[in-house]
Amino acid sequence: TVRKLRTIFGRNQAPSAPDVRKLSRKVCETGMLMDNRSHPRACPVRTAERIAAVAQSVCETPRTSTRHRAQQLDVSRTSLRRILHKKLGLFANKLQITQEVKACDHPLHYRFSVSEEPTLAV
């Protein structure tokens, strides 16, 4: 088998005899060449409780960075970003804070919208 593989792959690229034996043994034992997963997949991080904790954390301190928030909640930064974006519809790099609208702002907004040439207050 190794000689035949050398004619196909070339002298330096062909698998060695121990490699061929190892692959042959693997096919006989498992019936396939693919590796079995050595570690089963961990439980999903995006649980309802974790999403609720992230949402509460964002409401309490919206300006905290994703790095610090991930450390506080014991979640990886990637998982935190996925929760923020996919589940909560937030974007980590955009400020989510808006300015409070006061009663005295309404006349200024109205005057600005109806005037032909906007004037800036100095």
Secondary structure, DSSP 8 states (H G I E B T S, - for coil): -HHHHHHHH-TTTS--HHHHHHHHHHHHHHSSSS---SS-----S--HHHHHHHHHHHHH-TT--HHHHHHHHT--HHHHHHIIIIIT---TTS--------TTHHHHHHHHHH-SS-----
